[in-house]
Amino acid sequence: MLKIVNNIIYNSFKNYFNILLIEYKIKFITLQNLMKQSFKKIGAILMAFVVLFSTMSFTISEHYCGDHLVASSLFSKAESCGMKMENPSPNKDCGIQKDNCCKDVIKQIKGQNDLKIDFQTLNFEQQVFVTSFLYTSINLFEGFAENNIPFNYYSPPLVYKDINVLYRVFRI
């Protein structure tokens, strides 16, 4: 009689744990698909910004008084400090002229014009790297045809005593 009761309890726990495992597997698969989709969207947005910033060109204008940076501007001319000396007309009486202490520096940063790189222009090592990188990145997120769970038919042993307390082994 006791064996029958134990088998009934054991089978009910086994069924309960199998149902929990199936629910967990379904939730995990949907979460995994959701994360995969969000990573693809984030990656696409980041790649769009990389293309945008690599093709964009801009100009930085800086105005220096002596060795000190007074003003800098992006896309337009930097404001002057108002100390720029005007060149006087050369006079016969005065042959000494002062040097101008202010100077304007313009830096142009040009973006990439040609975005399409021909595969044939790459050397052999670069071609091998590109093909292996593409092959591994495509197959990285490919799933299996069916989910194989190795412990699906394994029945856990019944625990009579708390083993962690018995051996005083606690994981922090």
Helices and strands as residue ranges (DSSP letters): H 2-55, E 58-65, E 68-74, E 102-109, G 119-121, H 124-140, H 163-167
